[in-house]
Amino acid sequence: MDSSNLRLEMFDIISKLKFLSNTDYLSSAGDMQLALEEINELLNNFFPDIKERDEIEENEYGKLSDVYQKFEELYEFRMLYNALALNSMVNQGINMQKCIRDHDGELCFGGGWFVVIAELPEVGKISNHYNIKYWDLFNIPSVENLTIKFDGHTSIDVTDRIKRYLLIKNK
């Protein structure tokens, strides 16, 4: 498909999506199902090679891309940035640990993984799991069992806490 046809197809999809969202077309569950089917059909026509989630084999996920990087590259970038940040903070008195056991005492994901947890002053705890092959990149205290207790935080909490910590530190 050449770029002018691609642009027309995209415009058509966007126009239909705007129509569906700005009208009373979605007044019932049946209408919602019809709208979803129409959107799905448009997307399948526009992206014929895209696979359904259940059609993607487990070893293919890391090969998926956001156009600029594959997800396995983005995961590695995130891990390296986290190691760099935590390694530079370990001498600042921030309580942090790495452990092959999760907060419940079980091996992380059944083994082959470890968790890093830190208590950021004024904002709370953050943690993340990493493949064991990255253990030596995190130059922070290792423990047999975590003594920093998990507070139930989610990835959204971690993101919020890191942002708040950065804003406090940058004042």
N, C-alpha and C positions, 0 to 999 in steps of 0.2 A: 504494500500500500504506500503510495507516495505521500509526501508531507501535506499537500493540499487536501487529499482525501482523508488523511488522518485527522487533520484539523477539523474538517466538516463532521466526521464521525464523533469526535470529542465534543464539539459544539452541540451536536444532536443529543448526546447522552446528558450533558450538563443542562440543556434546556428541558429535557424530560424530567430530570431529577428536580429541577427548580419548580416545574409545574406540579409535580407530585407533592412537594413539600409546601407549596403555597396555596393549595386548594382544599376543598372539603372532600377530595377524592378518597382520602384515608379516613373515612367516617366510621368504618367498622372493621372487625377482625378479618372478614372476608376481603374487604378492599385492601387492607394491609397486605394480606397474602398475595393478592393480584399485583400490587405495587412491587413487592419484593421479587416476585417471579419475573416481572417486566425488567426490573433493574438487573437481576441475575442474567436474563437473556441478553440485555444490552452489553453487559460486561463480558459475557462469553463470546459475543460477536466481535467485540472490540479487542479482547485479549484471548484469542482462540487457543493459545499454547499454555495458558495458565492452568495449574493443577489445583484440584480441590485439596484441602488440608489432609484428608485421609488418603490421598493418592501420593503424597510426598513421603518417600522413604526416610527413615530416621537419619541415615547418613547423608541425606541431601540438604537438611536444614541449614547446616553451616555454609553450604554453597550458595544459599539464597542471597540476593544482593539488594541493596537500596540504590543501585546504579553506580555508586562510587566505591563502596567496599562490600565484601561478603560479610555475612553475619559472624562467621568465625573470626574474621579480622577485627570486627567491631568488638567482639567479646574480648579478644586479646588486648586491644587498645585499652578497654575499660579496666581490665585486670592490671595492666602495666601502670596506668595512671593511678589506680588505687594503691598499688605497691609503692610507687614513688611517693605519693602523698603520705601514706602511713609510715613508711620508713623515715621520712623527714620529720614526722611528728613524734616519734617514739621517744626522743630525748627532750621533748617539751613537757613531759610529765603527764601526758594523756594515757590513761589506763587502756591497754589493748592486749589482745591475746590471739593466738592461732591454735587450733586444735583439730585433730582428726575426728573428734566426737562432737556431736551436736549438743544443744542445751539439754536434751533428754537423756544424754549419756550413750546414745547409740552412735555407731559409726555414721558419718555424714553420707547420706544416700546409699547406705549399705557398704561403703568402703570406696577408696579411690578418690575421695574428696576431702576437703578440710574447710573449716569456717574461720573467718577473721571477724572479730568483734572489737569495737572501740566505744569508749564513753566520751563523747564530745561535751566539753564544759558548756553549761547553760542550755543545751538543746537535747541531749539524750544519747541513747545507744544507736549504733549503726552496725550492720553486719552484712557479710556476703560470703558465698560459698565459691570455692575454686577447685579445679582439678589438682590432684596431688602433685602433678609434674611441676606446678608453679610454687611449691612449698618454699624452696630456697630463695625465691625472689622477695618474700616477705620477711625482712630482717627485724622481726618483732618477737616478744616472748612467746614461747610455745609451752603449752600445759597439757597434762594428761587428761584433765577434765576442766571444763570452763568454770572459772570462779566469777566471771562477769555474767550475771543472770540475764537471760533473754527476757525482754519486756513485752513481747508480742508484736513488735514493730513489723510493718509491711514495707514493701519496696517504695510505696508512696511516702510513708513516714521517713524512710531513709533519705529520699530525695529532698523532702522538706527540711529535715534536720541539717543536712549538708548545706543547703542554701542558707538557712538561718545562721549556721556557724560561720560561713564565709562572710555574710553581711556583718556579723558581730566583729569578726577579726579584722575586717576592712575599715572599721570606724576609726 
